[in-house]
Amino acid sequence: FSIGSARLSALDKEMIDALTGDKSSNPYGVLDGTIRNKQSLLADAQSKMHFQIVEAVHLQNFFLSFWMGDHEEAAKASDLAMSFPTSKMPKVQLIYHIFYRGIVMFHLHREGKGEHWLKEGKKMRDQLETWVNTSKPIFENKLLLLEAESYASTCNVVAAKESYELSIKVARDNGYIHEQGLAYECMGKYLMSAVEVRDAERCFLSAHRCYMQWGAKAKAKKLWMDWNLDSSTERIGPVTIKHERDELE
């Protein structure tokens, strides 16, 4: 590894450990002794004007805040990451930054944080729409989920539910188990806000199963605790999606 690659890898490993709940390793152990944690990595990168590393730290903060459901912290970290010119460079992280940022923006709007979040969420949705024709298997389920979030934010109940269901199906068909879980979780939150408690719990249970299959045990545990799922919830079974494969093909 180059020094820069090793530092980026340490950030990735720290995020994976946080999602899986692995506390046995030190992601920064591969670096020299002056870089002991994320804070010292950020300080070192800022002092040396290594903006790619600085952006990567803020992106990691964004991704972790997003997955752990802290939308306000996620928005702050996203804004910081986007303030660097390197944020617009084509890379895998840009896809997920736009995708997750859209979800965060729509959720902040529905949490009553302001109308400007809805506008920003729609910008992220529109960006994914420009990408979907370049690789439908990669972008279709993501766009469908942002469309569902947009419909949910503008009180279009029928379209929201249909888009959530389609996003779940397309993510499943393309093997994106974590994005299938994410779509179930977002749908569950929407249904809970509409006081459709039983269906919401089914969604959360299905999301939990997806996250466990993905290996994100810490994320799955947080979801379970946040929504007070228990053994009685497990017995209700998974969500039945209206748009099954044979109906859509």
C-alpha positions as CSV (number, residue, x, y, z in Angstrom):
1,F,0.0,0.0,0.0
2,S,1.0,3.6,-0.5
3,I,0.6,5.8,2.6
4,G,-2.6,7.3,1.2
5,S,-4.1,4.0,0.3
6,A,-3.3,2.6,3.8
7,R,-5.0,5.5,5.4
8,L,-8.1,5.2,3.2
9,S,-8.2,1.4,4.0
10,A,-8.0,2.2,7.7
11,L,-11.1,4.4,7.4
12,D,-12.9,1.6,5.5
13,K,-12.0,-1.0,8.1
14,E,-13.2,1.2,10.9
15,M,-16.6,1.6,9.2
16,I,-16.9,-2.1,8.6
17,D,-16.1,-2.8,12.2
18,A,-18.7,-0.3,13.4
19,L,-21.4,-1.9,11.2
20,T,-20.5,-5.5,12.2
21,G,-19.8,-4.7,15.8
22,D,-16.2,-6.0,15.7
23,K,-14.3,-4.4,18.5
24,S,-11.3,-6.8,18.4
25,S,-9.1,-5.0,15.8
26,N,-7.4,-1.6,15.6
27,P,-7.9,-0.3,12.0
28,Y,-5.1,2.3,12.5
29,G,-2.6,-0.3,13.6
30,V,-1.2,-0.6,10.0
31,L,-0.2,3.1,10.1
32,D,2.8,4.7,11.8
33,G,2.5,5.5,15.5
34,T,1.6,9.1,14.9
35,I,-1.8,8.2,13.4
36,R,-3.7,6.4,16.2
37,N,-7.3,7.2,15.4
38,K,-9.6,9.1,13.0
39,Q,-9.1,12.4,14.8
40,S,-5.3,12.3,14.5
41,L,-5.7,11.2,10.8
42,L,-7.9,14.2,10.1
43,A,-5.6,16.6,11.9
44,D,-2.5,15.3,10.0
45,A,-4.3,15.5,6.6
46,Q,-5.5,19.0,7.3
47,S,-2.0,20.2,8.3
48,K,-0.6,18.7,5.1
49,M,-3.5,19.8,2.9
50,H,-4.2,16.2,1.8
51,F,-7.8,17.1,0.8
52,Q,-8.7,13.6,-0.5
53,I,-8.0,12.2,3.0
54,V,-10.0,15.0,4.7
55,E,-12.9,14.4,2.3
56,A,-12.7,10.7,3.0
57,V,-12.9,11.3,6.8
58,H,-16.0,13.4,6.4
59,L,-17.5,10.8,4.1
60,Q,-16.9,8.0,6.6
61,N,-18.6,10.2,9.3
62,F,-21.5,10.6,6.9
63,F,-21.9,6.9,6.1
64,L,-21.7,5.9,9.7
65,S,-24.2,8.6,10.8
66,F,-26.5,7.5,8.0
67,W,-26.5,3.8,8.8
68,M,-26.9,4.5,12.5
69,G,-29.9,6.8,11.8
70,D,-28.5,10.2,12.9
71,H,-29.8,12.3,10.0
72,E,-28.7,15.7,11.3
73,E,-25.1,14.6,11.9
74,A,-25.2,12.8,8.5
75,A,-26.3,16.1,6.8
76,K,-23.5,18.1,8.5
77,A,-20.8,15.5,7.5
78,S,-22.2,15.3,3.9
79,D,-22.0,19.1,3.6
80,L,-18.4,19.1,4.8
81,A,-17.5,16.3,2.3
82,M,-19.2,18.2,-0.5
83,S,-17.2,21.3,0.2
84,F,-14.1,19.8,-1.3
85,P,-13.4,19.8,-5.1
86,T,-12.5,16.1,-4.9
87,S,-16.1,15.3,-3.9
88,K,-17.2,15.6,-7.5
89,M,-14.6,13.2,-8.9
90,P,-16.1,10.0,-10.3
91,K,-15.8,7.2,-7.7
92,V,-17.9,4.6,-6.1
93,Q,-18.3,6.7,-3.0
94,L,-19.9,9.4,-5.0
95,I,-22.8,7.1,-6.0
96,Y,-23.5,6.2,-2.4
97,H,-23.0,9.7,-1.2
98,I,-25.7,11.0,-3.6
99,F,-28.0,8.0,-2.8
100,Y,-27.8,8.2,1.0
101,R,-27.8,12.0,1.0
102,G,-31.1,11.9,-0.8
103,I,-32.6,9.7,1.8
104,V,-31.3,11.9,4.6
105,M,-32.7,15.0,3.0
106,F,-36.2,13.5,2.6
107,H,-36.2,12.3,6.2
108,L,-35.1,15.7,7.5
109,H,-38.0,17.2,5.6
110,R,-40.5,14.8,7.1
111,E,-39.0,15.4,10.5
112,G,-40.1,19.0,10.2
113,K,-36.6,20.5,9.7
114,G,-37.5,22.7,6.8
115,E,-38.8,22.8,3.2
116,H,-35.3,23.3,1.8
117,W,-34.5,19.6,2.6
118,L,-37.2,18.5,0.2
119,K,-35.7,20.5,-2.6
120,E,-32.2,19.1,-1.9
121,G,-33.6,15.6,-1.7
122,K,-35.2,16.0,-5.2
123,K,-31.9,17.2,-6.5
124,M,-30.3,13.9,-5.4
125,R,-33.1,12.0,-6.9
126,D,-32.7,13.9,-10.2
127,Q,-29.0,13.1,-10.2
128,L,-29.7,9.4,-9.9
129,E,-32.2,9.6,-12.7
130,T,-29.4,10.9,-15.0
131,W,-27.3,7.9,-14.1
132,V,-29.9,5.1,-14.3
133,N,-29.6,4.6,-18.1
134,T,-25.8,4.1,-17.8
135,S,-26.3,1.0,-15.7
136,K,-29.8,0.0,-14.8
137,P,-28.8,-2.9,-12.5
138,I,-26.8,-0.6,-10.4
139,F,-29.0,2.5,-10.2
140,E,-32.6,1.3,-10.7
141,N,-33.4,0.2,-7.1
142,K,-31.6,3.3,-5.7
143,L,-33.7,5.6,-7.9
144,L,-36.9,3.8,-7.0
145,L,-36.1,4.3,-3.3
146,L,-35.5,8.0,-3.7
147,E,-38.7,8.2,-5.6
148,A,-40.5,6.5,-2.8
149,E,-39.0,8.9,-0.3
150,S,-40.1,11.8,-2.5
151,Y,-43.6,10.5,-2.8
152,A,-43.7,9.9,1.0
153,S,-42.6,13.5,1.6
154,T,-45.3,14.9,-0.6
155,C,-48.1,12.7,0.8
156,N,-48.6,10.5,-2.2
157,V,-49.4,7.4,-0.3
158,V,-50.1,4.9,-3.1
159,A,-47.1,5.9,-5.2
160,A,-44.8,5.8,-2.2
161,K,-45.8,2.3,-1.2
162,E,-45.6,1.0,-4.8
163,S,-42.1,2.6,-5.2
164,Y,-40.8,1.1,-1.9
165,E,-42.1,-2.3,-2.9
166,L,-40.4,-2.0,-6.3
167,S,-37.2,-0.9,-4.8
168,I,-37.2,-3.9,-2.5
169,K,-37.9,-6.3,-5.4
170,V,-35.2,-4.8,-7.7
171,A,-32.6,-4.7,-4.9
172,R,-33.4,-8.4,-4.2
173,D,-33.2,-9.4,-7.8
174,N,-29.8,-7.7,-8.3
175,G,-28.4,-9.2,-5.1
176,Y,-28.0,-5.9,-3.1
177,I,-29.0,-7.4,0.2
178,H,-28.0,-4.3,2.2
179,E,-30.1,-2.0,-0.1
180,Q,-33.0,-4.4,0.1
181,G,-32.7,-4.1,3.9
182,L,-32.5,-0.3,3.6
183,A,-35.6,-0.1,1.5
184,Y,-37.5,-2.3,4.0
185,E,-36.3,0.0,6.8
186,C,-37.3,3.2,5.0
187,M,-40.7,1.7,4.2
188,G,-41.1,0.7,7.8
189,K,-40.4,4.2,9.0
190,Y,-42.9,5.6,6.5
191,L,-45.6,3.1,7.5
192,M,-45.0,3.8,11.2
193,S,-45.5,7.5,10.6
194,A,-48.8,6.5,9.0
195,V,-49.7,4.4,12.1
196,E,-49.7,1.2,10.1
197,V,-47.9,-0.4,12.9
198,R,-48.2,-4.1,12.0
199,D,-47.0,-3.6,8.5
200,A,-44.2,-1.4,9.7
201,E,-43.0,-4.0,12.1
202,R,-43.0,-6.6,9.3
203,C,-40.8,-4.2,7.3
204,F,-38.4,-3.8,10.2
205,L,-38.2,-7.5,10.8
206,S,-37.4,-8.1,7.1
207,A,-34.8,-5.3,7.2
208,H,-33.2,-7.0,10.3
209,R,-33.0,-10.3,8.4
210,C,-31.3,-8.5,5.4
211,Y,-28.8,-6.7,7.6
212,M,-27.9,-9.9,9.5
213,Q,-27.4,-11.7,6.2
214,W,-25.2,-8.8,5.1
215,G,-23.1,-9.2,8.2
216,A,-24.0,-5.8,9.8
217,K,-24.8,-7.2,13.2
218,A,-24.4,-3.9,15.0
219,K,-26.7,-2.2,12.5
220,A,-29.3,-5.0,12.9
221,K,-29.1,-4.8,16.7
222,K,-29.7,-1.0,16.7
223,L,-32.7,-1.5,14.4
224,W,-34.1,-4.1,16.7
225,M,-33.7,-1.9,19.8
226,D,-34.8,1.3,18.1
227,W,-38.2,-0.2,17.2
228,N,-38.6,-2.4,20.2
229,L,-38.8,-5.6,18.2
230,D,-39.1,-8.8,20.2
231,S,-39.8,-12.5,19.9
232,S,-43.5,-11.9,19.3
233,T,-42.6,-9.6,16.4
234,E,-40.6,-12.4,14.9
235,R,-43.7,-14.6,14.6
236,I,-45.6,-12.2,12.4
237,G,-43.4,-13.2,9.4
238,P,-41.9,-11.1,6.6
239,V,-43.6,-8.5,4.4
240,T,-45.5,-9.8,1.5
241,I,-44.6,-7.7,-1.5
242,K,-47.5,-7.0,-3.9
243,H,-45.3,-6.8,-7.0
244,E,-43.9,-10.3,-7.2
245,R,-41.6,-11.3,-10.0
246,D,-44.3,-12.9,-12.2
247,E,-46.5,-9.8,-12.0
248,L,-43.7,-7.5,-13.1
249,E,-42.1,-9.4,-15.9
